[in-house]
Amino acid sequence: MSDFPDVFADGFSISANPLAITLTLTRSEPTGEPGVHEEPRSIVARVRLSPGMAAGLGGALTQASTVRVQGPEQAETTKH
């Protein structure tokens, strides 16, 4: 068993103030019907970050999305 929660999210919201950034991860319940649905979302995690950490996370996510588009041969793991 891990020492941290493992969560799946298919949505997020970000709120900010001068001292912190809050990233809220949400998950919708599948309806099984085609089309766009405005279903209630369950909060699965809330992460509070310093502005510097949020900036680093933003850069890392940009890098990860670039690797995903370019392909795994460009992949590398970076710890921040």
CYANA upper distance limits for C-alpha pairs under 8 A (distance plus 0.5 A):
  7 VAL  CA     44 VAL  CA      7.14
  7 VAL  CA     45 ALA  CA      7.86
  8 PHE  CA     27 ARG  CA      7.67
  8 PHE  CA     44 VAL  CA      8.01
  9 ALA  CA     25 LEU  CA      6.20
  9 ALA  CA     26 THR  CA      5.72
  9 ALA  CA     27 ARG  CA      5.31
  9 ALA  CA     44 VAL  CA      7.46
 10 ASP  CA     25 LEU  CA      8.09
 10 ASP  CA     26 THR  CA      6.75
 10 ASP  CA     27 ARG  CA      5.69
 10 ASP  CA     28 SER  CA      7.44
 11 GLY  CA     25 LEU  CA      6.42
 11 GLY  CA     26 THR  CA      5.46
 11 GLY  CA     27 ARG  CA      6.54
 11 GLY  CA     28 SER  CA      8.24
 12 PHE  CA     23 LEU  CA      7.40
 12 PHE  CA     24 THR  CA      5.95
 12 PHE  CA     25 LEU  CA      4.97
 12 PHE  CA     26 THR  CA      6.12
 13 SER  CA     23 LEU  CA      6.44
 13 SER  CA     24 THR  CA      5.73
 13 SER  CA     25 LEU  CA      7.24
 14 ILE  CA     21 ILE  CA      7.55
 14 ILE  CA     22 THR  CA      6.16
 14 ILE  CA     23 LEU  CA      5.21
 14 ILE  CA     24 THR  CA      6.83
 15 SER  CA     21 ILE  CA      6.38
 15 SER  CA     22 THR  CA      5.72
 15 SER  CA     23 LEU  CA      7.23
 16 ALA  CA     20 ALA  CA      6.49
 16 ALA  CA     21 ILE  CA      4.93
 16 ALA  CA     22 THR  CA      6.71
 17 ASN  CA     21 ILE  CA      7.00
 18 PRO  CA     51 PRO  CA      8.49
 19 LEU  CA     50 SER  CA      7.25
 19 LEU  CA     51 PRO  CA      7.46
 20 ALA  CA     48 ARG  CA      7.16
 20 ALA  CA     49 LEU  CA      6.17
 20 ALA  CA     50 SER  CA      5.37
 20 ALA  CA     51 PRO  CA      6.20
 21 ILE  CA     48 ARG  CA      6.32
 21 ILE  CA     49 LEU  CA      5.63
 21 ILE  CA     50 SER  CA      6.69
 21 ILE  CA     51 PRO  CA      6.65
 21 ILE  CA     54 ALA  CA      7.23
 22 THR  CA     46 ARG  CA      7.41
 22 THR  CA     47 VAL  CA      6.20
 22 THR  CA     48 ARG  CA      5.02
 22 THR  CA     49 LEU  CA      6.71
 23 LEU  CA     46 ARG  CA      6.31
 23 LEU  CA     47 VAL  CA      5.65
 23 LEU  CA     48 ARG  CA      6.90
 23 LEU  CA     49 LEU  CA      8.33
 24 THR  CA     43 ILE  CA      7.51
 24 THR  CA     44 VAL  CA      8.36
 24 THR  CA     45 ALA  CA      6.47
 24 THR  CA     46 ARG  CA      4.93
 24 THR  CA     47 VAL  CA      6.85
 25 LEU  CA     43 ILE  CA      6.48
 25 LEU  CA     44 VAL  CA      6.24
 25 LEU  CA     45 ALA  CA      5.70
 25 LEU  CA     46 ARG  CA      6.70
 26 THR  CA     41 ARG  CA      6.46
 26 THR  CA     42 SER  CA      5.95
 26 THR  CA     43 ILE  CA      4.91
 26 THR  CA     44 VAL  CA      5.84
 26 THR  CA     45 ALA  CA      7.61
 27 ARG  CA     41 ARG  CA      5.98
 27 ARG  CA     42 SER  CA      5.88
 27 ARG  CA     43 ILE  CA      7.03
 27 ARG  CA     44 VAL  CA      7.14
 28 SER  CA     39 GLU  CA      7.10
 28 SER  CA     40 PRO  CA      7.09
 28 SER  CA     41 ARG  CA      5.10
 28 SER  CA     42 SER  CA      6.90
 29 GLU  CA     39 GLU  CA      7.63
 29 GLU  CA     40 PRO  CA      8.14
 29 GLU  CA     41 ARG  CA      7.51
 49 LEU  CA     53 MET  CA      6.37
 49 LEU  CA     54 ALA  CA      6.30
 50 SER  CA     54 ALA  CA      6.66
 51 PRO  CA     55 ALA  CA      6.71
 52 GLY  CA     56 GLY  CA      6.79
 53 MET  CA     57 LEU  CA      6.55
 54 ALA  CA     58 GLY  CA      6.57
 55 ALA  CA     59 GLY  CA      6.83
 56 GLY  CA     60 ALA  CA      6.69
 56 GLY  CA     80 HIS  CA      7.77
 57 LEU  CA     61 LEU  CA      6.56
 58 GLY  CA     62 THR  CA      6.69
 59 GLY  CA     63 GLN  CA      6.70
 60 ALA  CA     64 ALA  CA      6.61
 61 LEU  CA     65 SER  CA      6.58
 62 THR  CA     66 THR  CA      6.73
 63 GLN  CA     67 VAL  CA      6.84
 64 ALA  CA     68 ARG  CA      6.76
 65 SER  CA     69 VAL  CA      6.85
 66 THR  CA     70 GLN  CA      6.60
 67 VAL  CA     71 GLY  CA      6.19
 67 VAL  CA     72 PRO  CA      7.02
 67 VAL  CA     74 GLN  CA      6.37
 67 VAL  CA     75 ALA  CA      6.16
 68 ARG  CA     72 PRO  CA      7.23
 68 ARG  CA     75 ALA  CA      8.48
 70 GLN  CA     74 GLN  CA      7.20
 71 GLY  CA     75 ALA  CA      7.75
